[in-house]
Every structure is written in C-alpha cells, then in structure tokens.
Amino acid sequence: MSADYPSMTTAEIRSKFLNFFVPDDPSLLLANAGMNQFKEYYQGKKTMKEIGAISCQKCVRTNDIDCIGEDGRHLSFFEMLGDFSFGGVSKQQACAWAFELITKEFKLPLDRLYFTVFTEDDETHDVWRSLGVAEDHISRLGEDDNFWAAGPTGPCGPCSEIYFDMGEEVGCGSPDCKPGCDCDRFLPCRSCRTATSIRAWVWSAWPPSCSTRPLITTEI
C-alpha cells in the first residue's frame, strides 16, 4: 500500500524545520542538550530581544535507557529540533505553528494525527479544536504523559503532544487503543510545552512550591 504522506530524509526535515522558523538564517545551532543553553533565560537572568530561539542537536538518551529495544518509540541516539520562546509567544500561536509545520510543511494527513492535552488544560484543547482537529482525535492524559518538568526543581508545566497513527497493524489490537497506549501504533512527532511555573524546594513542604513564569518550548 502506497503511503499517503511524503517520505523525507533527515536533511530535508532539518531544512524545512529551520526554514519554517528562521527563513532568513541558514545557520545551524548545535547543543548537547535541548534546554541547557537557555538556562539563564529561563531563570530570568538574561533577556532575548528576538521572539525566541531555534536549536538542532544530537541527543543521547539515558533517563529511559532501559526502554530502548523494548518498543519502537525509544531511541538511544537521535536528532532533536526545538524552538523556544521566553514570554513572546502565546499558547495559541505555538500550537498554530506546530499544526502548520506538521500539516503544511511535512504534509502529514490530518486524519492520521492525534493530539493529547493535560487533564485540566481546557485552553489547549480549545486551541486544537479551533484549528480544525476533531474531538475524537483529542485525548486528555495525566501528569505521566502531559506534564513536563526539567527535574525536581526548575521549569515545569502542562504539555501537549501530536501523535502520528502508524496503523492498526502495528498496534495492540485493543478497541480502546489511543495515544498513551504502550504499543507502537501512535508515535509522538511533536511536543508543545508550556513552562507556566518554576519549581523551587521548600524544606518543610512537598511538592516543591511554584512561581509563575510563562514560557513556551516546542520540540520534534
């Protein structure tokens, strides 16, 4: 069966991603971790006059290394593309860019895309609906799937994921199979993360306290 979406090389994906966000800048930013080079911007120690930043870096996964080889969704070495904004982009705009990149530039068919939002995140749910995503293609997931954190302390907040349906033939066969299932049917291809808070240790309390600092980061 012929694919209903175009095949692209790694170089083509990288080129389309960078040209989409920085069409006038052919340079490539390499880093050893997605957020490390932006630490002082997240902390508010530095400010950026531009709307944000783009990163393209090779990544080695160690935090979930036990999962590598157990399924088709965990890799030991891969390339990550990220775009970051430090207060200059709304959640509406971040989702709209993600949607346009996936459907217009990468030309993935909308009927094979599924979207997840954090359980309590009505705002992002409504954004996806406004962009034309069907209700039955949106799922609400809990903290394990749709709430990200840099660690016990640091930036944290709800996130939203875009999944590509690889087809029933690679799934678990369950009629309830959907994004969040442990099988290989739904492959995450885009993450939209909002750092709405900064976690800080409070000696007498758990969980860590939070202070508001709206930030946006999206990654492939």
C-alpha positions as CSV (number, residue, x, y, z in Angstrom):
1,M,0.0,0.0,0.0
2,S,1.5,3.3,-1.0
3,A,2.0,5.9,1.7
4,D,-0.4,8.9,1.9
5,Y,2.3,11.2,3.0
6,P,5.7,12.1,1.5
7,S,9.0,10.4,2.5
8,M,11.7,12.8,3.7
9,T,15.3,12.4,4.6
10,T,16.8,13.7,7.9
11,A,18.4,16.6,6.0
12,E,15.0,17.6,4.4
13,I,13.3,17.5,7.8
14,R,16.0,19.7,9.3
15,S,15.9,22.1,6.4
16,K,12.1,22.5,6.5
17,F,12.1,23.0,10.3
18,L,14.8,25.6,10.3
19,N,13.5,27.4,7.3
20,F,10.0,27.5,8.7
21,F,11.0,29.2,11.9
22,V,14.1,31.2,10.7
23,P,13.7,31.6,7.0
24,D,16.4,34.3,6.7
25,D,19.0,32.5,8.8
26,P,20.8,29.4,7.3
27,S,22.9,28.8,10.4
28,L,22.6,25.6,12.5
29,L,22.8,25.7,16.3
30,L,24.2,22.5,17.8
31,A,24.0,21.8,21.5
32,N,24.5,18.8,23.8
33,A,21.0,19.3,25.4
34,G,17.8,21.0,24.3
35,M,17.5,23.5,27.2
36,N,21.0,23.8,28.6
37,Q,22.0,26.8,26.5
38,F,18.9,28.7,27.6
39,K,19.2,28.1,31.3
40,E,19.8,31.8,32.2
41,Y,16.8,32.9,30.0
42,Y,14.5,30.6,31.9
43,Q,15.9,31.9,35.2
44,G,15.2,35.5,34.0
45,K,18.9,36.4,34.3
46,K,19.1,37.3,30.6
47,T,16.5,38.5,28.2
48,M,16.3,38.0,24.5
49,K,15.1,40.7,22.2
50,E,14.2,38.2,19.5
51,I,10.9,36.3,19.6
52,G,12.8,33.2,20.6
53,A,15.5,30.7,19.5
54,I,15.8,27.5,17.5
55,S,18.0,24.5,18.3
56,C,19.1,21.5,16.4
57,Q,21.2,18.9,18.3
58,K,22.1,15.3,18.6
59,C,20.8,13.7,21.8
60,V,21.8,10.6,23.7
61,R,19.1,9.3,26.0
62,T,20.0,7.9,29.4
63,N,16.9,8.5,31.6
64,D,14.9,5.8,29.8
65,I,17.7,3.7,28.5
66,D,16.0,0.5,29.9
67,C,13.2,1.0,27.4
68,I,15.5,1.0,24.4
69,G,14.9,-2.1,22.3
70,E,11.6,-2.9,24.0
71,D,9.5,-0.9,21.6
72,G,9.7,1.3,18.5
73,R,9.4,4.6,20.3
74,H,12.6,4.8,22.4
75,L,16.0,5.6,20.8
76,S,19.4,5.8,22.3
77,F,20.7,8.4,19.8
78,F,18.7,10.8,17.8
79,E,18.4,14.4,16.5
80,M,16.1,16.8,18.2
81,L,14.7,20.0,16.7
82,G,13.4,22.6,19.2
83,D,12.1,26.1,19.1
84,F,11.9,28.2,22.3
85,S,10.2,31.4,23.3
86,F,10.7,33.3,26.6
87,G,7.4,35.1,27.0
88,G,7.0,36.4,23.4
89,V,4.7,33.7,22.0
90,S,1.2,32.7,23.2
91,K,0.0,29.1,23.5
92,Q,-2.4,29.8,20.6
93,Q,0.5,30.8,18.3
94,A,2.8,27.9,19.4
95,C,0.1,25.4,18.6
96,A,-0.8,27.1,15.3
97,W,2.9,26.9,14.2
98,A,3.2,23.3,15.3
99,F,0.0,22.5,13.4
100,E,1.1,24.3,10.2
101,L,4.6,22.8,10.3
102,I,3.2,19.2,10.6
103,T,0.4,19.5,8.1
104,K,1.7,22.0,5.6
105,E,5.5,21.6,5.6
106,F,5.8,17.9,6.5
107,K,2.4,17.2,4.8
108,L,1.2,14.6,7.3
109,P,-2.5,13.9,6.8
110,L,-4.7,15.4,9.5
111,D,-6.9,12.2,9.7
112,R,-3.8,10.3,11.0
113,L,-2.8,12.9,13.6
114,Y,-3.9,12.7,17.2
115,F,-3.5,15.2,19.9
116,T,-3.1,15.0,23.7
117,V,-3.5,17.6,26.4
118,F,-3.0,17.7,30.1
119,T,-6.2,16.6,32.0
120,E,-7.0,20.1,33.2
121,D,-5.8,22.0,30.2
122,D,-9.1,23.3,28.6
123,E,-7.2,26.1,26.9
124,T,-5.0,23.9,24.7
125,H,-8.0,21.6,24.0
126,D,-9.9,24.6,22.6
127,V,-6.9,25.8,20.6
128,W,-6.7,22.4,18.8
129,R,-10.4,22.4,18.1
130,S,-10.2,25.9,16.7
131,L,-7.5,24.7,14.3
132,G,-9.8,22.0,12.9
133,V,-8.9,19.0,15.0
134,A,-11.8,16.6,15.5
135,E,-12.9,16.0,19.1
136,D,-12.3,12.2,18.8
137,H,-8.7,13.0,17.9
138,I,-8.0,14.7,21.2
139,S,-7.2,12.8,24.4
140,R,-6.7,14.1,28.0
141,L,-3.8,12.5,29.8
142,G,-2.4,12.9,33.3
143,E,1.0,14.0,34.7
144,D,2.9,11.0,33.5
145,D,2.2,11.9,29.8
146,N,1.3,15.5,29.6
147,F,3.1,17.4,32.4
148,W,6.8,18.0,31.9
149,A,9.5,19.2,34.3
150,A,13.2,19.8,33.9
151,G,13.7,17.9,37.2
152,P,12.7,18.1,40.9
153,T,13.3,21.9,40.6
154,G,13.2,24.2,37.6
155,P,10.7,24.9,34.8
156,C,7.5,22.8,34.7
157,G,4.1,22.9,33.3
158,P,1.4,21.2,31.1
159,C,2.3,20.0,27.7
160,S,0.5,18.8,24.6
161,E,1.7,16.1,22.1
162,I,0.9,15.4,18.5
163,Y,0.9,11.7,17.6
164,F,1.0,10.1,14.2
165,D,-1.1,6.9,13.7
166,M,1.2,4.3,12.3
167,G,-1.8,2.0,11.6
168,E,-3.7,-0.8,13.3
169,E,-1.3,-3.4,12.0
170,V,1.4,-2.2,14.4
171,G,-0.9,-1.7,17.3
172,C,-2.0,-3.9,20.2
173,G,-5.4,-4.7,18.7
174,S,-7.4,-3.3,21.6
175,P,-10.5,-1.3,20.6
176,D,-9.5,1.2,23.3
177,C,-6.0,1.8,21.8
178,K,-5.2,5.5,21.6
179,P,-2.3,7.9,22.3
180,G,-0.8,6.9,25.7
181,C,-1.1,3.2,25.0
182,D,2.2,1.3,25.4
183,C,2.0,-0.2,21.9
184,D,3.7,1.2,18.8
185,R,0.7,2.4,16.9
186,F,0.7,6.1,18.0
187,L,4.1,7.7,17.5
188,P,4.7,11.2,19.1
189,C,6.1,13.5,16.5
190,R,5.7,17.0,18.1
191,S,5.6,18.3,21.7
192,C,4.3,21.7,22.8
193,R,5.4,22.5,26.3
194,T,4.4,25.5,28.4
195,A,6.6,26.3,31.4
196,T,4.0,28.1,33.5
197,S,5.9,27.6,36.8
198,I,9.3,27.3,38.3
199,R,9.6,24.7,41.0
200,A,11.7,25.5,44.0
201,W,12.5,23.5,47.1
202,V,10.7,24.3,50.3
203,W,12.3,22.4,53.1
204,S,9.0,21.8,55.0
205,A,6.7,21.0,52.1
206,W,6.2,18.6,49.2
207,P,5.6,19.1,46.3
208,P,8.0,21.9,45.6
209,S,6.5,25.4,45.6
210,C,6.0,27.1,42.2
211,S,6.3,30.7,41.0
212,T,4.8,31.8,37.7
213,R,7.0,32.5,34.7
214,P,5.2,31.8,31.3
215,L,7.5,30.2,28.8
216,I,6.9,28.2,25.7
217,T,9.0,25.4,24.2
218,T,8.1,23.1,21.3
219,E,10.1,20.2,20.1
220,I,10.2,17.4,17.5
